[in-house]
Amino acid sequence: MATFLGTYENRLDSKGRISVPALFRAQLPEPHNQTVVLFPSYRAAAIEGCAMDFIEQLGESISEIDLFSDDQDDLATSLFSDSQPLGMDKEGRIVLPAELMAHAGITDRGCFVGKGPLFQIWQPDALAAHKAEARQRARTKGLTLPIRPRRDGGA
């Protein structure tokens, strides 16, 4: 599974294309290694992105919720109805859909932010504020993360 790390700021060209960072492209698994799935974040003014295998895993998780429940419908609608699989051109660029750009307030520049199996695309100033707020919340709450053994048995 892909692990997206780091923050990269890229400019949109006149056609609305933006380069997916090379380190992100290298994480995309076969057979969909030239496709990313983008959808509006329902927690932030940002675009969420992932590899096709992760969106399939999310679908499997949602399918474990009662098919006709409000929870299942709300999650499936929030995630899948606005998701867009986007292919990259030979230079590793994607065209950001206008509705996703509007959701994130992106006009001429976007920041790709690694979040493990997901990444986000932010308007640069909004990202700076979000990072500061997230770090302050983590410090205030004293958040820690236990280190768990790897699933594959490695160290």
Residue frames as a rotation matrix with the C-alpha (Angstrom) as fourth column:
MET 1
0.580 0.814 0.000 0.00
0.814 -0.580 0.000 0.00
0.000 0.000 -1.000 0.00
ALA 2
0.072 -0.518 0.852 1.16
0.450 -0.746 -0.492 3.51
0.890 0.419 0.179 -0.78
THR 3
0.328 -0.041 -0.944 2.61
0.882 -0.344 0.322 5.71
-0.338 -0.938 -0.076 1.97
PHE 4
0.381 -0.104 0.919 2.58
0.544 -0.778 -0.314 9.40
0.747 0.619 -0.240 1.08
LEU 5
0.282 -0.419 -0.863 5.05
0.884 -0.236 0.403 11.60
-0.372 -0.877 0.304 2.99
GLY 6
-0.684 -0.719 -0.125 6.10
0.654 -0.680 0.331 15.24
-0.323 0.144 0.935 2.89
THR 7
0.462 0.747 -0.479 4.72
0.391 -0.656 -0.646 18.54
-0.796 0.111 -0.595 1.63
TYR 8
-0.631 -0.615 0.472 5.22
0.670 -0.127 0.731 19.81
-0.390 0.778 0.493 -1.91
GLU 9
0.187 0.666 -0.722 3.92
0.039 -0.739 -0.672 23.03
-0.982 0.098 -0.164 -3.43
ASN 10
-0.650 -0.328 0.686 3.26
0.662 0.198 0.723 23.11
-0.372 0.924 0.089 -7.16
ARG 11
-0.595 0.389 -0.703 1.81
-0.460 -0.883 -0.099 25.67
-0.659 0.265 0.704 -9.56
LEU 12
0.217 0.724 0.655 -1.23
0.501 0.493 -0.711 25.02
-0.838 0.482 -0.256 -11.75
ASP 13
-0.861 -0.475 0.179 -0.72
0.381 -0.373 0.846 25.78
-0.335 0.797 0.502 -15.41
SER 14
-0.744 0.560 -0.364 -3.19
-0.630 -0.770 0.103 27.68
-0.222 0.305 0.926 -17.62
LYS 15
-0.338 0.618 -0.710 -5.06
-0.443 0.561 0.699 24.42
0.831 0.550 0.084 -18.37
GLY 16
0.484 0.552 0.679 -5.57
-0.837 0.066 0.543 23.62
0.255 -0.831 0.495 -14.67
ARG 17
0.646 -0.339 -0.685 -2.91
0.211 0.941 -0.266 20.91
0.734 0.028 0.679 -14.61
ILE 18
0.524 -0.533 0.664 -0.73
-0.851 -0.361 0.382 20.35
0.036 -0.765 -0.643 -11.59
SER 19
-0.117 -0.675 -0.728 2.22
-0.467 0.684 -0.560 17.98
0.877 0.274 -0.395 -11.18
VAL 20
0.962 0.271 -0.028 1.78
-0.134 0.560 0.818 15.14
0.238 -0.783 0.575 -8.73
PRO 21
0.365 -0.892 0.267 5.05
-0.895 -0.256 0.365 15.03
-0.257 -0.373 -0.892 -6.75
ALA 22
0.009 -0.459 -0.888 7.47
-0.697 0.634 -0.335 12.42
0.717 0.622 -0.314 -8.09
LEU 23
-0.910 -0.370 0.186 7.75
-0.380 0.570 -0.728 10.77
0.163 -0.734 -0.660 -4.66
PHE 24
-0.174 0.922 0.346 3.95
-0.633 0.164 -0.757 10.40
-0.754 -0.350 0.555 -4.56
ARG 25
0.462 0.333 -0.822 3.86
-0.878 0.305 -0.370 8.95
0.127 0.892 0.433 -8.10
ALA 26
-0.462 -0.745 -0.481 6.50
-0.617 0.659 -0.430 6.41
0.637 0.098 -0.764 -7.08
GLN 27
-0.802 0.194 0.564 4.18
-0.452 0.419 -0.787 5.16
-0.389 -0.887 -0.248 -4.32
LEU 28
0.160 0.953 -0.257 1.29
-0.929 0.057 -0.365 4.34
-0.333 0.297 0.895 -6.65
PRO 29
-0.379 -0.331 0.864 0.98
-0.233 0.938 0.257 0.56
-0.896 -0.103 -0.433 -7.01
GLU 30
-0.884 0.107 -0.454 0.43
-0.411 0.281 0.867 -1.40
0.220 0.954 -0.205 -10.21
PRO 31
-0.313 -0.169 0.935 -1.79
0.937 0.106 0.333 -1.80
-0.155 0.980 0.125 -12.16
HIS 32
0.678 0.665 0.313 -3.18
0.696 -0.718 0.017 1.71
0.236 0.206 -0.950 -11.50
ASN 33
0.010 -0.777 -0.629 0.16
0.888 -0.282 0.363 3.46
-0.460 -0.563 0.687 -11.01
GLN 34
-0.884 -0.266 0.383 -0.82
0.424 -0.802 0.421 6.36
0.195 0.535 0.822 -13.25
THR 35
-0.015 0.956 0.294 -4.15
0.233 -0.283 0.930 7.03
0.972 0.083 -0.218 -11.52
VAL 36
-0.985 -0.099 -0.138 -5.06
0.157 -0.215 -0.964 8.90
0.065 -0.972 0.228 -8.35
VAL 37
-0.042 0.999 -0.032 -8.51
0.807 0.053 0.588 9.19
0.589 -0.001 -0.808 -6.83
LEU 38
-0.959 -0.227 0.171 -9.50
0.111 -0.853 -0.511 12.65
0.262 -0.471 0.843 -5.58
PHE 39
0.059 0.992 -0.115 -12.52
0.746 0.033 0.666 13.68
0.664 -0.125 -0.737 -3.51
PRO 40
0.051 -0.017 0.999 -13.48
-0.360 -0.933 0.002 16.66
0.932 -0.359 -0.053 -1.34
SER 41
-0.852 -0.329 -0.407 -12.49
0.284 0.362 -0.888 16.33
0.440 -0.872 -0.215 2.29
TYR 42
0.239 0.965 0.111 -15.53
0.354 -0.193 0.915 16.37
0.904 -0.179 -0.388 4.52
ARG 43
0.470 -0.133 -0.872 -13.42
0.874 -0.065 0.481 17.57
-0.120 -0.989 0.086 7.45
ALA 44
-0.149 -0.650 -0.746 -11.43
0.365 -0.737 0.569 20.39
-0.919 -0.187 0.347 5.86
ALA 45
0.809 0.291 -0.511 -11.27
-0.300 -0.543 -0.784 22.80
-0.506 0.787 -0.353 2.94
ALA 46
-0.356 -0.929 -0.100 -8.90
-0.723 0.206 0.659 20.45
-0.592 0.307 -0.745 1.13
ILE 47
0.474 0.363 -0.802 -8.90
-0.795 0.567 -0.213 17.76
0.378 0.739 0.558 -1.53
GLU 48
0.268 -0.349 0.898 -8.27
-0.510 0.740 0.440 14.18
-0.818 -0.575 0.020 -0.37
GLY 49
0.382 -0.181 -0.906 -6.34
-0.864 0.278 -0.420 11.82
0.328 0.943 -0.050 -2.63
CYS 50
0.127 -0.358 0.925 -5.28
-0.537 0.759 0.368 8.21
-0.834 -0.544 -0.096 -2.63
ALA 51
-0.849 -0.401 -0.345 -4.31
-0.521 0.520 0.677 5.28
-0.092 0.754 -0.650 -4.79
MET 52
-0.102 0.854 -0.511 -7.03
-0.755 0.268 0.598 3.12
0.648 0.447 0.617 -6.34
ASP 53
-0.342 -0.037 -0.939 -6.24
0.294 0.945 -0.145 0.19
0.892 -0.326 -0.312 -4.04
PHE 54
-0.973 -0.006 -0.231 -6.94
0.224 -0.261 -0.939 2.33
-0.054 -0.965 0.255 -0.96
ILE 55
-0.515 0.852 -0.089 -10.30
-0.857 -0.515 0.030 3.55
-0.020 0.092 0.996 -2.29
GLU 56
-0.050 0.456 -0.888 -11.16
-0.360 0.822 0.442 -0.11
0.932 0.342 0.124 -2.89
GLN 57
-0.692 -0.259 -0.674 -10.18
0.499 0.502 -0.706 -0.89
0.521 -0.825 -0.218 0.72
LEU 58
-0.904 0.426 0.036 -12.42
-0.353 -0.697 -0.624 1.94
-0.241 -0.577 0.781 1.93
GLY 59
-0.203 0.853 -0.480 -15.24
-0.854 0.086 0.514 0.45
0.480 0.514 0.711 -0.13
GLU 60
-0.262 0.046 -0.964 -14.73
0.198 0.980 -0.007 -2.91
0.945 -0.192 -0.266 1.55
SER 61
-0.943 -0.105 -0.317 -14.87
0.330 -0.142 -0.933 -1.24
0.053 -0.984 0.168 4.97
ILE 62
-0.652 0.756 -0.057 -18.09
-0.744 -0.653 -0.143 0.60
-0.145 -0.050 0.988 4.09
SER 63
-0.164 0.611 -0.774 -19.62
-0.558 0.590 0.584 -2.65
0.814 0.528 0.244 2.82
GLU 64
-0.718 -0.123 -0.685 -19.29
0.421 0.707 -0.569 -4.07
0.554 -0.697 -0.456 6.36
ILE 65
-0.851 0.520 -0.075 -21.89
-0.283 -0.574 -0.768 -1.54
-0.442 -0.633 0.635 7.55
ASP 66
-0.220 0.861 0.458 -25.54
0.521 0.501 -0.692 -2.57
-0.825 0.086 -0.559 7.11
LEU 67
-0.699 -0.173 0.694 -26.29
0.715 -0.128 0.688 -1.88
-0.030 0.977 0.213 3.43
PHE 68
-0.047 0.793 0.608 -29.52
0.618 -0.455 0.641 0.02
0.785 0.406 -0.469 4.02
SER 69
0.227 0.081 -0.971 -28.51
0.933 -0.306 0.192 1.95
-0.281 -0.949 -0.145 7.13
ASP 70
0.991 0.122 0.059 -28.21
0.131 -0.971 -0.199 5.73
0.033 0.205 -0.978 7.27
ASP 71
0.463 -0.884 -0.062 -24.57
-0.296 -0.220 0.930 5.40
-0.836 -0.412 -0.363 8.39
GLN 72
-0.176 -0.513 0.840 -23.66
0.623 0.602 0.499 3.29
-0.762 0.611 0.214 5.36
ASP 73
0.491 0.448 0.747 -25.51
0.868 -0.328 -0.373 5.60
0.078 0.832 -0.550 3.00
ASP 74
0.969 -0.137 -0.208 -23.97
-0.080 -0.962 0.261 8.74
-0.236 -0.236 -0.943 4.53
LEU 75
0.152 -0.985 0.088 -20.42
-0.173 0.061 0.983 7.39
-0.973 -0.164 -0.161 4.34
ALA 76
-0.156 -0.181 0.971 -20.81
0.813 0.535 0.230 5.93
-0.561 0.825 0.064 0.83
THR 77
0.736 0.491 0.466 -22.38
0.668 -0.635 -0.388 9.15
0.106 0.597 -0.795 -0.45
SER 78
0.855 -0.429 -0.291 -19.77
-0.235 -0.821 0.520 11.37
-0.462 -0.376 -0.803 1.23
LEU 79
-0.039 -0.969 0.243 -16.88
-0.138 0.247 0.959 9.33
-0.990 0.004 -0.144 -0.11
PHE 80
-0.459 -0.241 0.855 -17.86
0.601 0.625 0.499 7.89
-0.654 0.743 -0.142 -3.46
SER 81
0.534 0.799 0.276 -20.35
0.721 -0.260 -0.643 10.33
-0.442 0.542 -0.714 -5.02
ASP 82
0.939 -0.207 -0.276 -17.74
-0.286 -0.915 -0.285 13.04
-0.193 0.346 -0.918 -5.58
SER 83
0.153 -0.920 0.359 -14.68
-0.023 0.360 0.933 10.79
-0.988 -0.151 0.034 -6.02
GLN 84
0.892 0.079 -0.445 -12.90
-0.427 -0.174 -0.888 11.15
-0.147 0.982 -0.121 -9.33
PRO 85
0.382 -0.803 0.457 -10.22
0.542 0.596 0.592 8.79
-0.748 0.021 0.663 -10.64
LEU 86
0.851 -0.151 -0.503 -7.77
-0.416 -0.779 -0.470 10.91
-0.321 0.609 -0.725 -12.60
GLY 87
0.664 -0.655 0.360 -5.12
0.740 0.644 -0.194 9.68
-0.104 0.395 0.913 -14.97
MET 88
0.323 -0.668 -0.670 -1.78
-0.014 -0.711 0.703 11.41
-0.946 -0.218 -0.239 -15.20
ASP 89
0.942 -0.146 -0.302 -0.19
-0.322 -0.135 -0.937 12.58
0.097 0.980 -0.174 -18.41
LYS 90
0.628 -0.736 -0.254 3.35
0.532 0.643 -0.551 11.49
0.569 0.211 0.795 -19.32
GLU 91
-0.288 -0.727 0.624 4.78
-0.072 -0.633 -0.771 14.37
0.955 -0.267 0.130 -17.22
GLY 92
-0.633 0.066 -0.772 2.89
0.708 0.452 -0.542 13.23
0.313 -0.889 -0.333 -14.12
ARG 93
-0.936 0.346 0.071 0.29
-0.352 -0.897 -0.267 16.00
-0.029 -0.275 0.961 -14.23
ILE 94
-0.472 0.881 0.039 -3.41
0.873 0.473 -0.115 15.79
-0.120 -0.021 -0.993 -13.45
VAL 95
-0.599 0.423 0.680 -6.19
-0.006 -0.852 0.524 18.25
0.801 0.310 0.512 -14.23
LEU 96
-0.920 0.297 -0.256 -7.81
0.278 0.032 -0.960 19.36
-0.277 -0.954 -0.112 -10.99
PRO 97
-0.260 0.904 0.341 -11.60
0.857 0.053 0.512 19.38
0.444 0.425 -0.789 -11.42
ALA 98
-0.475 0.083 0.876 -13.12
-0.044 -0.997 0.071 22.85
0.879 -0.005 0.478 -10.94
GLU 99
0.590 0.789 0.175 -15.49
-0.235 -0.040 0.971 21.72
0.773 -0.614 0.162 -8.18
LEU 100
0.578 -0.470 -0.667 -12.61
0.790 0.527 0.313 20.27
0.204 -0.708 0.676 -6.15
MET 101
-0.526 -0.769 0.364 -10.53
0.665 -0.638 -0.387 23.41
0.530 0.039 0.847 -6.66
ALA 102
-0.097 0.583 0.807 -13.47
-0.276 -0.794 0.541 25.52
0.956 -0.170 0.238 -5.45
HIS 103
0.804 0.409 -0.432 -13.94
0.229 0.458 0.859 23.30
0.549 -0.790 0.275 -2.38
ALA 104
0.327 -0.789 -0.520 -10.27
0.942 0.230 0.245 23.78
-0.074 -0.570 0.818 -1.41
GLY 105
0.857 0.031 -0.514 -9.98
0.075 -0.995 0.065 27.43
-0.510 -0.095 -0.855 -2.49
ILE 106
-0.136 -0.942 0.306 -7.17
0.518 0.196 0.833 26.53
-0.845 0.272 0.461 -4.89
THR 107
0.812 0.354 -0.464 -6.50
-0.161 -0.628 -0.762 28.98
-0.561 0.693 -0.453 -7.71
ASP 108
0.705 -0.581 -0.406 -2.90
-0.606 -0.197 -0.771 29.05
0.368 0.789 -0.491 -8.92
ARG 109
-0.465 -0.881 -0.085 -0.93
-0.652 0.405 -0.641 26.89
0.599 -0.243 -0.763 -6.45
GLY 110
0.746 0.662 -0.068 -1.60
-0.449 0.577 0.682 23.70
0.491 -0.479 0.728 -4.53
CYS 111
-0.310 -0.813 0.492 0.26
-0.941 0.191 -0.278 21.98
0.132 -0.550 -0.825 -1.70
PHE 112
0.382 0.297 -0.875 0.36
-0.226 0.948 0.224 18.19
0.896 0.113 0.429 -1.70
VAL 113
-0.121 -0.340 0.933 0.55
-0.982 -0.095 -0.162 16.90
0.144 -0.935 -0.323 1.87
GLY 114
-0.428 -0.111 -0.897 1.38
-0.175 0.984 -0.038 13.28
0.887 0.141 -0.440 2.65
LYS 115
-0.041 0.478 0.877 -0.84
-0.998 -0.060 -0.014 11.62
0.046 -0.876 0.480 5.25
GLY 116
-0.452 -0.182 0.873 0.24
-0.371 0.929 0.001 7.99
-0.811 -0.324 -0.488 5.05
PRO 117
-0.528 0.265 0.807 -2.22
0.657 0.729 0.191 6.07
-0.537 0.631 -0.559 2.83
LEU 118
0.626 0.727 0.281 -3.90
0.768 -0.514 -0.381 9.36
-0.133 0.455 -0.881 1.87
PHE 119
-0.717 -0.694 -0.064 -2.66
0.689 -0.720 0.085 12.72
-0.105 0.016 0.994 0.70
GLN 120
0.421 0.822 -0.383 -4.33
0.687 -0.565 -0.457 16.09
-0.592 -0.071 -0.803 0.61
ILE 121
-0.453 -0.453 0.768 -4.10
0.799 -0.588 0.125 19.09
0.395 0.670 0.628 -1.70
TRP 122
0.254 0.447 -0.858 -4.46
0.833 -0.551 -0.041 22.47
-0.491 -0.705 -0.512 0.03
GLN 123
0.738 -0.111 0.665 -4.40
0.209 -0.900 -0.382 26.14
0.641 0.421 -0.641 -0.84
PRO 124
-0.142 -0.963 -0.230 -0.95
0.490 0.133 -0.862 27.11
0.860 -0.235 0.453 0.55
ASP 125
-0.592 -0.078 0.802 -2.06
-0.505 -0.740 -0.445 29.73
0.628 -0.669 0.398 3.11
ALA 126
0.497 0.836 0.232 -4.88
-0.766 0.297 0.570 27.51
0.407 -0.461 0.788 4.37
LEU 127
0.564 -0.362 -0.742 -2.40
0.305 0.926 -0.220 24.65
0.767 -0.102 0.633 4.79
ALA 128
-0.536 -0.814 0.223 -0.06
0.110 -0.330 -0.938 26.77
0.837 -0.478 0.267 6.90
ALA 129
-0.281 0.521 0.806 -2.93
-0.887 -0.462 -0.011 27.67
0.367 -0.718 0.592 9.23
HIS 130
0.734 0.595 -0.328 -4.15
-0.469 0.792 0.391 24.05
0.492 -0.133 0.860 9.36
LYS 131
0.148 -0.765 -0.626 -0.68
0.382 0.628 -0.678 22.72
0.912 -0.139 0.386 10.25
ALA 132
-0.716 -0.419 0.558 -0.30
-0.276 -0.565 -0.778 25.26
0.641 -0.711 0.289 13.06
GLU 133
0.079 0.843 0.531 -3.75
-0.962 -0.075 0.263 24.41
0.261 -0.532 0.805 14.44
ALA 134
0.729 0.193 -0.657 -3.17
-0.170 0.980 0.099 20.64
0.663 0.039 0.748 14.20
ARG 135
-0.248 -0.901 -0.355 0.17
0.333 0.265 -0.905 20.85
0.910 -0.343 0.234 15.98
GLN 136
-0.655 0.055 0.754 -1.31
-0.612 -0.624 -0.486 23.04
0.443 -0.779 0.443 18.72
ARG 137
0.468 0.876 0.112 -4.25
-0.814 0.378 0.441 20.62
0.344 -0.298 0.890 19.24
ALA 138
0.511 -0.342 -0.789 -1.84
0.179 0.940 -0.292 17.67
0.841 0.008 0.541 19.41
ARG 139
-0.617 -0.782 0.094 0.32
0.119 -0.211 -0.970 19.46
0.778 -0.587 0.223 21.99
THR 140
-0.378 0.551 0.744 -2.67
-0.853 -0.519 -0.050 20.61
0.359 -0.653 0.667 24.04
LYS 141
0.701 0.706 -0.105 -4.12
-0.638 0.685 0.352 17.10
0.320 -0.179 0.930 24.11
GLY 142
-0.033 -0.808 0.589 -0.70
-0.856 0.326 0.400 15.54
-0.515 -0.491 -0.702 24.76
LEU 143
0.869 0.454 -0.197 -1.26
-0.484 0.696 -0.530 13.12
-0.103 0.556 0.825 21.90
THR 144
-0.312 -0.925 0.216 1.14
-0.752 0.380 0.539 10.21
-0.580 0.006 -0.814 21.57
LEU 145
0.532 0.425 -0.732 1.26
-0.802 0.531 -0.275 7.23
0.272 0.733 0.623 19.28
PRO 146
0.372 -0.410 0.833 2.16
-0.436 0.715 0.546 3.74
-0.820 -0.566 0.088 20.49
ILE 147
-0.296 -0.529 -0.795 4.52
-0.953 0.213 0.213 1.83
0.057 0.821 -0.568 18.24
ARG 148
0.592 0.575 0.565 2.94
-0.557 0.798 -0.228 -1.45
-0.582 -0.180 0.793 17.24
PRO 149
-0.368 -0.699 0.613 4.65
0.031 0.649 0.760 -4.49
-0.929 0.299 -0.217 15.72
ARG 150
-0.551 0.112 -0.827 4.55
-0.811 -0.306 0.499 -4.56
-0.197 0.945 0.260 11.95
ARG 151
0.494 0.852 0.173 1.87
-0.737 0.516 -0.437 -6.73
-0.462 0.088 0.883 10.38
ASP 152
0.680 -0.265 -0.684 4.43
-0.478 0.547 -0.687 -8.50
0.556 0.794 0.245 8.20
GLY 153
0.902 -0.294 -0.317 6.43
0.429 0.697 0.575 -9.59
0.052 -0.654 0.755 11.26
GLY 154
0.089 -0.911 0.403 9.33
0.567 -0.286 -0.772 -7.19
0.819 0.297 0.491 10.57
ALA 155
-0.436 -0.368 -0.821 10.92
0.897 -0.248 -0.365 -4.95
-0.069 -0.896 0.439 13.18
